[in-house]
């Protein structure tokens, strides 16, 4: 079998075609890079301006969500227009961009007080370009919001004593809140660009030794109040007992008087009845003065004898004889 040599030749591409292909690829890559550098998108809650360093211009704010175009050499400055929070807390808890250590300030009488506070604010997105012109690094919080809060707290607390601060915590807190909001609204760099929504003073933290002294003072005051209450209770109880005894004595006195008056009326009635009875007997008997006296004695004697007999502890023995009659009364021994 004969060997037949075969030769394969690659197709020849002209240099011009190669150059055109390379140019197309480069153009595509450049277009992709330019598109990547020119197109931007913003999520919700973000506002941005386009800064052109060549022309030295800043565009109007673009509020997200949005898609926009810019020159490839231009860049964006962004910020959030949602509500932001600045917290001033104790030093050991202060971390992160929006959490700062709470100001430690001196009262008028030289006591260190730590003030914890929270500030809620938001920027005005329609005026973000003005804010960028004043704060290109968008650091208005570090340069204005935080320093003003520290300075305002220091100015207010330094004018009051510790006792006044403790007695008027709510008043001083409202004073800090109102003056801080007013200072931001009237600040020439932030007026109309940043809106302070609310300011809340959370706590005035005193040194531990001062807190212990206050607690001891409060405990002593509470003990004094309890002692005063107990003394008042004892005094009220004593007054109540005295009143009860006096009322009981008055009631007993009234009862005694009433009984005495009743007995007096009874005796008077009995005397009148006896007198009337004797007068009727004398009149009926037609007795003279001597006989009337004798009849009166006899009536009284018999009435007394009747009363004694009604007690049931006597025995009456009637003796008859010459002259007069004698009726002895013999007491019986108690059974």
Secondary structure, DSSP 8 states (H G I E B T S, - for coil): --------------HHHHHHHHHHHHHHHHHHHHHHHHEEEE-TTEEEEEEETTTTEE---EESSEEEE--TT-EEEEEE-S-EEEEEE-GGG--STTEEE-EEEE-TTS-EEEEEEEEEEEE-GGGHHHHHHH-TT--HIIIIIHHHHHHHHHHHHTTS-HHHHHHTHHHHHHHHHHHHHHHHHT-TTTTTTEEEEEEEEEEEEE-HHHHHHHHHHHHHHHHHHHHHHHHHHHHHHHHHHHHHHHHHHHHHHHHHHHHHHHHHHHHHHHHHHHHHHHHHHHHHHT--HHHHHHHHHHHHHHHHHHHHHHTSSEEEEEE--SSS-EEEEEE----
